[in-house]
Each structure stands twice: as C-alpha cells, then as structure tokens.
C-alpha cells in the first residue's frame, strides 16, 4: 500500500502521464519470442550475447535480457521501484504482468493510440524528474544522451518504451476507467481521514477541500483501477498462461502461485 504522504506527493508533484506511470508501476512489456535459447541484441551499442528463456506467457518467451532491461529501466525512474525491491524475481513478475496486459491489448487494435506528441511530453517529464531527483543534467540533449549511454540505453529506445507504456495505460483506462466512479463522500472522507491528519502531523497548511478535490479524486480513481487490474491479472494467471522455466527465478514462481491461489478463492 502506498503511504499517504508519498501518494499525495506523487499526485501534487507530477504531471498526469508520469504520475500514471509511477502509480501503475513499470508497465512496459518487452518479451521476445524465441526458442529455449535465442541470440538477441540488447541495444545498438552492446554486442549480442547468448540469451535464455526464463518464462513463458501464453506462448510468448520472456528472456533473461528482458528481465535485465526491466531492472535497468526501473532504476532510471525516480520513485517507481526502491533499489532493494528491484530484484530479478520482482522484475520478472512485472514483465509477466505487462506481457499479459499487452497480449490483451493486441486483441483490440486501435483502441489505445499514442501520438508522438504524447511520447515527447512523457519523455520530457521523465527527463525533468530524473534531473531533479539525482541532480544531473538530463534536460539538455547532450546531458540526456550521456546519462542514457551510462545506463545502456539510447534516446530512441526510451521513446519506444515510453510509447508502449502509454499505449498500455490508455488501454487500461479504456477497459477499466469507465466503470470507476468516485463519489463526493469518498473524496470528503479521504480529505478528513487521510490528508488532514497527514498535513497536521507535518505541520503543513491545509488547503481547502474544493482546491484539492480533483487531485483526491484522481488518487481514489487510480486506487480503484489498480485494484481491478490486480483482480484481472489474477484471473489471467489462474487460467494457466504463465510458466516460470528458470529455477533461478523460484521466488517469482512462488509469487505467481500465490497470486493464482488468491485468484481462485
């Protein structure tokens, strides 16, 4: 569960697209179809290495390099994944979840269209967030390229990941957003029971309800959507679409079985 202070800070301090990425997690699916072993080019600046399949999601192979890319990309985004939680097992579970969502999205082509303007705005926000969080120059093109090169990415790779990420977010909003309703009573309760005590404890001024109501509504809406996504993913996993093939990812397999059991209850 997100702590109220952190959740409120995310809502106030971020633009809508980036906040969605933070609250919904790293929703980029980058599984590659292949056999038990596959030669892959991890980036244009890295040499090809012998890869291995670590999981299968309904016939789509997830490679060890996909998990590595997920961990490195998550580490770029401030506030998304604490370093201690960014383990291969957790990264694999995130890739699996995104792959399941992306497979469902592929069944409805044209539902979630992302423009280049959307991508540019999201990348710009990402660059500003990183610049502030780690005090480095990512807002100039030279600084941005140098930062990405240090982490094994290129600007075009980041754009591709962001485009896919935004498409998945749009798909989720189309699928679940229409069924989520937040009442005025729920907004008032959050204001009284969560925001007010938190601000008073930190001796911060309390804004008027009408001023912060839209932001509170966004928080509550995202919570409900996240809950619906969790239940949906549990049902997809319960249908037996996921296999963890590499013993090194036993923790991910254990977490997957736990999710499946919860989904069947």
C-alpha positions in Angstrom: 0.0 0.0 0.0 1.2 3.5 -0.9 1.9 5.7 2.1 -0.4 8.7 2.2 2.5 11.2 2.2 4.2 9.6 -0.7 0.9 9.1 -2.6 -0.1 12.7 -2.1 3.3 14.0 -3.1 3.2 12.0 -6.3 -0.2 13.5 -7.1 0.8 17.1 -6.5 4.3 17.0 -7.8 3.9 15.2 -11.2 2.1 15.6 -14.4 -0.7 13.2 -15.2 1.2 10.9 -17.6 4.2 10.4 -15.3 2.1 10.0 -12.2 0.2 7.3 -14.0 3.4 5.5 -14.7 4.5 5.7 -11.1 1.2 4.6 -9.6 0.7 1.7 -12.1 4.3 0.6 -12.0 6.6 -0.1 -14.9 4.1 -1.1 -17.5 6.4 -1.8 -20.3 6.2 -5.3 -21.9 9.3 -6.2 -23.8 9.1 -10.0 -24.1 10.8 -11.5 -27.2 9.5 -14.7 -28.9 12.2 -17.3 -29.2 13.2 -20.9 -28.5 14.9 -22.3 -25.4 17.9 -20.1 -26.3 18.0 -17.1 -28.6 20.6 -14.6 -29.8 19.5 -11.1 -29.0 20.9 -7.6 -29.5 20.2 -5.9 -26.1 20.9 -2.4 -27.6 22.6 -0.9 -30.6 25.7 -0.2 -28.5 26.0 -3.7 -27.0 27.3 -6.9 -28.6 25.0 -9.9 -29.0 25.1 -12.4 -26.2 23.6 -15.9 -25.8 20.3 -15.4 -24.0 18.0 -17.9 -22.3 14.2 -18.2 -21.8 13.2 -17.7 -18.2 9.4 -17.8 -18.5 6.6 -18.4 -21.0 3.5 -16.3 -21.1 0.9 -18.0 -23.3 3.5 -19.0 -25.8 5.5 -15.7 -25.6 9.0 -16.3 -24.4 10.5 -13.9 -21.8 14.3 -13.8 -21.9 16.8 -13.1 -19.2 17.8 -10.0 -21.1 14.1 -8.7 -20.8 14.4 -9.0 -17.1 17.7 -7.2 -17.1 16.3 -4.4 -19.3 13.4 -4.1 -16.9 15.6 -3.8 -13.9 17.8 -1.2 -15.6 14.8 0.8 -16.9 13.1 0.8 -13.5 16.3 2.1 -11.9 16.1 5.1 -14.2 12.7 6.2 -12.9 12.7 8.1 -9.6 10.1 6.9 -7.1 9.0 3.8 -9.0 10.9 1.0 -7.5 13.2 1.1 -4.4 16.6 -0.3 -5.2 16.2 -3.0 -2.6 13.0 -4.2 -4.3 14.3 -4.2 -7.8 15.4 -7.8 -7.8 15.4 -10.2 -10.8 12.4 -12.1 -9.4 10.3 -9.0 -8.9 11.4 -7.6 -12.3 10.3 -10.9 -13.9 6.8 -10.6 -12.3 6.5 -7.1 -13.6 7.4 -8.2 -17.1 4.9 -11.1 -16.9 2.1 -8.7 -15.8 2.9 -6.3 -18.6 3.1 -9.1 -21.1 -0.4 -10.4 -20.1 -1.8 -6.9 -20.5 -0.1 -6.3 -23.8 -1.5 -9.6 -25.1 -5.0 -8.5 -24.2 -4.3 -5.1 -25.8 -3.3 -6.8 -29.1 -6.8 -8.3 -29.3 -8.2 -4.8 -29.6 -6.0 -2.9 -32.1 -6.6 0.8 -32.5 -8.2 1.1 -29.0 -5.1 2.8 -27.5 -3.4 5.0 -30.0 -0.4 7.1 -28.8 0.8 10.2 -30.7 4.4 11.3 -31.0 3.3 14.4 -29.0 2.2 12.1 -26.1 5.6 10.3 -26.2 7.6 13.6 -26.4 5.7 15.0 -23.4 6.2 11.9 -21.3 9.9 11.7 -22.1 10.3 15.4 -21.3 8.6 14.8 -17.9 10.8 11.8 -17.3 14.0 13.9 -18.0 12.9 16.7 -15.7 12.0 14.2 -12.9 15.4 12.5 -13.2 17.3 15.8 -13.3 15.6 16.9 -10.1 15.8 13.6 -8.3 19.5 12.8 -8.9 20.8 16.3 -9.6 22.1 15.5 -13.1 21.7 17.3 -16.4 19.1 15.3 -18.3 17.2 18.3 -19.7 19.7 19.1 -22.4 20.1 16.7 -25.3 23.8 16.3 -24.6 23.3 15.5 -20.9 20.4 13.2 -21.7 22.3 11.1 -24.2 25.3 10.9 -21.8 23.0 9.7 -19.0 21.3 7.1 -21.1 24.6 5.8 -22.5 25.9 5.4 -19.0 22.9 3.1 -18.3 23.0 1.2 -21.6 20.1 2.9 -23.4 19.6 5.2 -26.4 17.1 8.0 -26.7 15.2 6.0 -29.3 14.9 3.0 -27.0 13.5 5.2 -24.3 10.9 6.6 -26.7 9.9 3.1 -27.8 9.5 2.0 -24.2 7.5 5.1 -23.3 5.2 4.7 -26.4 4.4 1.2 -25.4 3.9 2.2 -21.8 1.5 5.0 -22.7 -0.4 2.6 -25.0 -0.9 0.2 -22.2 -2.0 2.9 -19.8 -4.6 4.1 -22.4 -5.8 0.6 -22.9 -6.2 0.1 -19.1 -8.1 3.4 -18.9 -10.5 2.4 -21.7 -11.0 -1.1 -20.2 -11.5 -0.1 -16.5 -11.7 3.7 -16.3 -15.3 3.9 -17.4 -16.5 1.6 -14.6 -14.8 3.5 -11.9 -16.8 6.2 -10.1 -15.6 8.3 -7.1 -18.3 9.9 -5.0 -18.1 13.2 -3.3 -18.4 11.4 0.0 -15.3 9.3 -0.7 -13.4 12.5 -1.6 -14.5 14.1 1.7 -13.6 11.0 3.7 -10.1 11.0 2.2 -9.7 14.7 2.9 -10.8 14.2 6.6 -9.2 10.9 7.4 -6.0 10.8 5.3 -4.9 14.2 4.0 -5.8 16.4 7.0 -4.1 14.2 9.7 -1.0 13.8 7.5 -0.6 17.6 6.9 -1.3 18.4 10.5 1.3 15.9 11.7 3.9 17.5 9.4 2.7 21.0 10.4 1.8 21.9 6.8 -1.1 24.2 5.9 -4.3 22.5 5.0 -5.8 23.5 1.6 -9.5 24.0 1.1 -11.4 20.9 0.0 -12.5 22.3 -3.3 -8.9 23.2 -4.2 -7.6 19.6 -3.8 -10.8 17.6 -4.6 -9.7 16.9 -8.2 -6.4 15.6 -7.1 -8.0 13.4 -4.4 -10.5 12.1 -6.9 -7.5 11.1 -9.2 -5.9 9.3 -6.3 -9.0 7.3 -5.4 -9.8 6.6 -9.0 -6.3 5.2 -9.6 -6.6 3.1 -6.5 -9.8 1.5 -7.8 -8.3 0.9 -11.3 -5.2 -0.7 -9.7 -7.5 -3.0 -7.7 -9.4 -4.0 -10.8 -6.1 -4.6 -12.7 -4.9 -6.9 -9.9 -8.0 -9.0 -10.0 -7.9 -9.2 -13.8 -4.2 -10.3 -13.8 -5.0 -12.9 -11.1 -7.7 -14.4 -13.4 -5.3 -14.4 -16.4 -2.6 -16.2 -14.4 -5.2 -18.6 -12.9 -6.0 -19.7 -16.5 -2.5 -21.3 -16.7 -1.0 -18.9 -19.2 2.2 -18.4 -17.2 5.2 -20.8 -16.7 8.4 -19.9 -14.9 11.1 -22.0 -16.6 14.3 -21.0 -14.9 14.9 -22.3 -11.3 16.8 -19.1 -10.5 13.5 -17.3 -10.5 11.9 -19.5 -7.9 10.7 -16.5 -5.9 8.8 -15.3 -8.9 7.3 -18.7 -9.4 6.2 -18.8 -5.7 4.7 -15.3 -6.0 2.9 -16.4 -9.2 1.4 -19.4 -7.5 0.3 -17.3 -4.6 -1.5 -14.9 -6.9 -3.1 -17.8 -8.7 -4.4 -19.3 -5.4 -5.7 -15.9 -4.3 -7.5 -15.5 -7.6 -9.2 -18.8 -7.2 -10.6 -18.1 -3.7 
